[in-house]
């Protein structure tokens, strides 16, 4: 069918899809619950990466659909804490990992997901010290997971920052002339161990066992009194703190009771107990064997 002067052929589908509204220069991201602000040029610095396709000029035709959270931030369903190293690599083409970093293989998996082959190569076990993989840094020590089996090369003791952690524990019971009688619902309250302190220190000690749902989007240097542990065994929390070098300074408890049932002597008791722990600063102590002292500084011919 012939076209008259007022008719024009429709643009190609790819051109129509890529003509959406431009993104702002500063992009707000929600990555696994962690909020990041970064420049659009950083995200698109590697056009063939997942982020480059998501936020590049062909994002609507070639990349996956951009999901948003309830605040309008672009949502990426990946590890929010490891994403900081992905951004570091996109900015500097290098990554500085913290001391005793236990998540190297998980970071490698994130690099594979985002299609960053050079970062994957840097993090490969057989690569040794890669040019873009810098020496460990102390700045992110608070973000380490508890239970790492990666010792620092050549050292007998690792640096551990000082700090306080408070654990709170609620419980209930029924006591009276017949402790077996009473409202069974009183025994269904799930005890919860509250964890209070500096967020970075809590994550260092308890790792993935910290539930942040009541106080999300907090930076490691902030303090919280709303985290709680994912398990309910108080002794397990004590063992974890002891293994991390904490000592118990003191505790306090409160007890309240209310009448339940027909007998006035039958009471439902609710208790709340807090335990205060402290860890002193432990400096780094390097102990090198004489035969290996000069090895890191020797030049290969």
C-alpha positions as CSV (number, residue, x, y, z in Angstrom):
1,X,0.0,0.0,0.0
2,X,1.4,3.4,-1.0
3,X,2.0,6.0,1.7
4,X,0.8,9.6,1.3
5,X,2.8,12.6,2.3
6,X,1.3,12.7,5.8
7,X,2.3,9.1,6.7
8,X,5.7,8.0,7.8
9,X,7.0,4.5,8.5
10,X,7.2,3.5,12.1
11,X,10.7,3.4,13.7
12,X,12.2,0.0,14.3
13,X,11.1,-1.8,17.5
14,X,14.6,-1.6,19.1
15,X,14.7,2.2,18.5
16,X,11.3,2.7,20.1
17,X,12.3,0.6,23.1
18,X,15.6,2.4,23.7
19,X,14.0,5.8,23.6
20,X,12.7,5.8,27.2
21,X,13.3,8.6,29.6
22,X,17.0,9.1,30.5
23,X,18.3,8.0,33.8
24,X,19.7,10.6,36.3
25,X,23.4,11.2,36.6
26,X,23.3,9.9,40.2
27,X,21.5,6.6,40.6
28,X,20.0,5.2,43.8
29,X,20.2,1.4,44.2
30,X,18.7,-1.1,46.6
31,X,20.9,-4.2,46.4
32,X,19.7,-6.9,48.6
33,X,18.4,-4.4,51.2
34,X,21.5,-2.2,51.2
35,X,21.2,1.3,49.7
36,X,23.9,2.7,47.4
37,X,24.3,6.0,45.5
38,X,26.6,6.0,42.5
39,X,27.0,7.7,39.2
40,X,25.4,6.4,36.1
41,X,28.8,6.5,34.3
42,X,30.1,4.1,36.9
43,X,27.4,1.5,36.3
44,X,27.8,1.8,32.5
45,X,31.7,1.9,32.5
46,X,31.8,-1.7,31.2
47,X,29.0,-1.9,28.5
48,X,29.2,-5.7,28.2
49,X,28.6,-6.3,32.0
50,X,25.2,-7.0,33.5
51,X,25.1,-3.5,35.0
52,X,26.2,-1.9,31.7
53,X,23.3,-3.6,29.9
54,X,20.8,-2.8,32.6
55,X,21.6,0.9,32.8
56,X,23.1,1.6,29.3
57,X,21.3,3.3,26.4
58,X,19.9,0.0,25.2
59,X,18.7,-1.1,28.6
60,X,15.0,-1.5,27.5
61,X,15.8,-3.7,24.5
62,X,18.9,-5.8,25.5
63,X,19.0,-5.7,29.3
64,X,16.6,-7.1,31.9
65,X,13.7,-5.1,33.2
66,X,14.6,-2.6,35.9
67,X,12.7,-3.4,39.0
68,X,12.1,-0.8,41.7
69,X,11.4,-1.1,45.4
70,X,8.6,0.7,47.2
71,X,10.6,3.9,47.4
72,X,11.4,4.0,43.7
73,X,15.0,2.8,44.0
74,X,16.3,0.4,41.4
75,X,16.3,-3.0,43.0
76,X,19.0,-5.7,42.4
77,X,18.4,-9.0,44.1
78,X,22.1,-9.8,45.0
79,X,24.3,-9.7,48.0
80,X,24.1,-6.1,49.3
81,X,27.3,-6.2,51.3
82,X,29.6,-7.6,48.6
83,X,28.2,-5.2,46.1
84,X,30.5,-2.5,47.5
85,X,33.5,-4.3,46.0
86,X,31.7,-4.6,42.6
87,X,31.3,-0.8,42.6
88,X,35.0,-0.4,43.7
89,X,36.1,-2.4,40.7
90,X,33.9,-0.5,38.3
91,X,35.3,2.8,39.6
92,X,39.0,1.9,39.9
93,X,39.5,-1.5,38.1
94,X,40.9,-2.6,41.4
95,X,39.6,-4.1,44.7
96,X,40.9,-3.6,48.2
97,X,39.8,-6.5,50.5
98,X,39.8,-6.3,54.3
99,X,41.9,-8.3,56.6
100,X,40.8,-11.9,57.2
101,X,38.3,-11.6,54.4
102,X,36.2,-14.8,54.5
103,X,33.9,-14.1,51.5
104,X,36.4,-14.3,48.6
105,X,34.6,-17.1,46.9
106,X,31.2,-15.5,47.3
107,X,32.6,-12.3,45.9
108,X,34.0,-14.3,42.9
109,X,30.5,-15.7,42.4
110,X,29.1,-12.1,42.4
111,X,31.7,-11.1,39.8
112,X,30.6,-14.0,37.6
113,X,27.0,-13.0,37.9
114,X,27.7,-9.4,36.9
115,X,29.9,-10.6,33.9
116,X,33.2,-9.1,35.2
117,X,35.7,-11.6,33.8
118,X,38.8,-9.6,34.9
119,X,37.6,-9.4,38.5
120,X,36.8,-13.1,38.4
121,X,40.4,-13.7,37.3
122,X,41.7,-11.6,40.1
123,X,39.8,-13.6,42.7
124,X,40.6,-17.0,41.3
125,X,42.6,-19.1,43.8
126,X,45.3,-20.0,41.3
127,X,46.1,-16.4,40.3
128,X,48.0,-15.6,43.5
129,X,48.5,-11.8,43.9
130,X,46.8,-10.2,40.9
131,X,47.8,-6.6,39.9
132,X,44.3,-5.2,40.6
133,X,43.9,-7.0,43.9
134,X,45.4,-4.8,46.5
135,X,46.8,-5.7,49.9
136,X,44.2,-6.1,52.7
137,X,42.8,-3.1,54.4
138,X,41.6,-2.5,58.0
139,X,38.8,-0.2,56.9
140,X,36.2,-3.0,56.4
141,X,37.2,-5.2,59.4
142,X,33.7,-4.7,60.9
143,X,32.1,-6.4,57.9
144,X,33.7,-9.8,58.3
145,X,31.7,-12.9,59.1
146,X,32.3,-14.9,62.3
147,X,34.1,-18.2,61.9
148,X,36.5,-17.4,59.1
149,X,39.2,-20.0,58.6
150,X,41.4,-17.7,56.6
151,X,44.4,-16.7,58.8
152,X,46.5,-13.7,57.9
153,X,49.7,-14.8,56.3
154,X,52.7,-14.7,58.6
155,X,50.8,-13.6,61.8
156,X,49.8,-15.3,65.0
157,X,47.3,-12.8,66.1
158,X,44.8,-10.7,64.2
159,X,43.7,-7.1,65.0
160,X,40.3,-7.0,66.7
161,X,38.6,-3.7,67.6
162,X,37.3,-3.0,71.0
163,X,33.6,-2.7,71.6
164,X,30.6,-3.5,73.7
165,X,27.7,-5.8,72.8
166,X,24.5,-6.2,74.8
167,X,22.3,-9.2,74.5
168,X,18.7,-9.1,75.8
169,X,16.5,-12.1,76.4
170,X,12.8,-12.4,77.2
171,X,11.1,-15.4,78.8
172,X,7.9,-16.4,80.5
173,X,6.6,-19.2,82.7
174,X,3.6,-20.1,84.9
175,X,4.1,-20.8,88.6
176,X,1.7,-21.5,91.4
177,X,0.0,-24.3,93.4
178,X,-0.1,-26.4,90.2
179,X,2.5,-25.3,87.7
180,X,1.1,-27.7,85.1
181,X,-2.2,-25.9,84.9
182,X,-2.7,-22.6,83.2
183,X,-3.2,-21.1,79.8
184,X,-1.1,-23.0,77.3
185,X,-0.8,-19.9,75.2
186,X,1.6,-18.4,77.7
187,X,4.2,-21.0,76.7
188,X,3.9,-20.3,73.0
189,X,5.8,-17.0,73.1
190,X,9.0,-17.5,71.1
191,X,11.9,-16.2,73.0
192,X,14.0,-13.8,71.1
193,X,17.6,-12.8,71.7
194,X,18.1,-9.1,71.1
195,X,21.5,-7.8,70.0
196,X,22.5,-4.2,70.7
197,X,25.7,-2.4,69.7
198,X,27.7,-1.1,66.8
199,X,26.3,-2.7,63.6
200,X,29.7,-3.5,62.1
201,X,30.8,-5.3,65.3
202,X,27.5,-7.3,65.5
203,X,28.0,-8.5,62.0
204,X,31.6,-9.3,62.6
205,X,30.7,-11.5,65.6
206,X,27.4,-13.1,64.6
207,X,27.7,-12.9,60.8
208,X,24.6,-14.2,58.9
209,X,22.9,-15.0,62.2
210,X,22.0,-11.3,62.7
211,X,18.4,-10.5,61.6
212,X,18.3,-6.8,60.5
213,X,14.6,-6.7,59.4
214,X,13.6,-4.4,62.3
215,X,16.4,-1.8,61.6
216,X,17.4,-2.1,57.9
217,X,19.6,0.2,55.7
218,X,22.1,1.0,58.5
219,X,25.8,1.7,57.9
220,X,28.4,-0.3,59.8
221,X,29.5,2.7,62.0
222,X,26.0,3.3,63.4
223,X,24.5,1.7,66.5
224,X,21.3,-0.3,66.9
225,X,19.2,-1.8,69.7
226,X,16.7,-3.5,67.3
227,X,18.7,-6.4,65.8
228,X,18.0,-9.9,67.0
229,X,19.6,-13.3,66.4
230,X,18.2,-16.0,64.1
231,X,18.5,-18.6,66.8
232,X,17.1,-18.9,70.3
233,X,19.8,-20.7,72.3
234,X,21.4,-18.2,74.7
235,X,24.4,-20.5,75.4
236,X,25.1,-20.5,71.7
237,X,25.3,-16.7,71.7
238,X,27.6,-16.9,74.7
239,X,29.9,-19.4,73.0
240,X,30.1,-17.2,69.9
241,X,31.0,-14.1,72.0
242,X,33.6,-16.1,73.9
243,X,35.2,-17.4,70.7
244,X,35.4,-13.8,69.5
245,X,37.3,-12.7,72.6
246,X,34.5,-11.0,74.6
247,X,34.1,-11.2,78.3
248,X,31.0,-10.8,80.4
249,X,31.0,-7.5,82.4
250,X,27.6,-7.8,84.1
251,X,23.9,-8.5,83.8
252,X,20.6,-7.3,85.2
253,X,17.1,-8.8,85.1
254,X,13.5,-7.7,85.7
255,X,10.5,-9.9,86.6
256,X,6.8,-9.1,86.4
257,X,3.8,-11.3,87.3
258,X,0.1,-11.3,86.6
259,X,-2.7,-13.5,87.9
260,X,-3.9,-16.2,85.5
261,X,-6.5,-18.9,85.9
262,X,-8.9,-19.3,88.8
263,X,-6.4,-19.6,91.7
264,X,-4.9,-16.4,92.9
265,X,-1.6,-18.1,93.5
266,X,-1.2,-19.0,89.8
267,X,0.7,-16.3,88.1
268,X,2.3,-15.8,84.7
269,X,5.8,-14.4,85.0
270,X,7.6,-12.5,82.4
271,X,11.3,-11.8,82.6
272,X,13.7,-9.6,80.7
273,X,17.5,-10.0,81.2
274,X,20.4,-8.1,79.6
275,X,24.0,-9.3,79.4
276,X,26.8,-6.8,78.8
277,X,30.0,-8.0,77.0
278,X,33.2,-6.2,76.2
279,X,36.2,-7.0,74.1
280,X,39.5,-5.2,74.4
281,X,41.5,-4.0,71.4
282,X,44.0,-6.6,70.2
283,X,46.7,-5.3,67.9
284,X,48.3,-7.0,65.0
285,X,51.4,-9.1,65.8
286,X,53.4,-10.3,62.8
287,X,55.7,-13.3,63.4
288,X,57.6,-14.2,60.3
289,X,60.0,-17.1,60.0
290,X,63.5,-15.9,59.3
291,X,63.7,-17.8,56.0
292,X,60.5,-16.2,54.7
293,X,61.0,-12.7,56.0
294,X,62.4,-11.3,52.7
295,X,60.4,-13.5,50.4
296,X,57.6,-11.0,49.7
297,X,60.2,-8.4,48.7
298,X,62.5,-10.5,46.6
299,X,62.7,-9.6,42.8
300,X,62.3,-12.4,40.3
301,X,64.8,-12.4,37.5
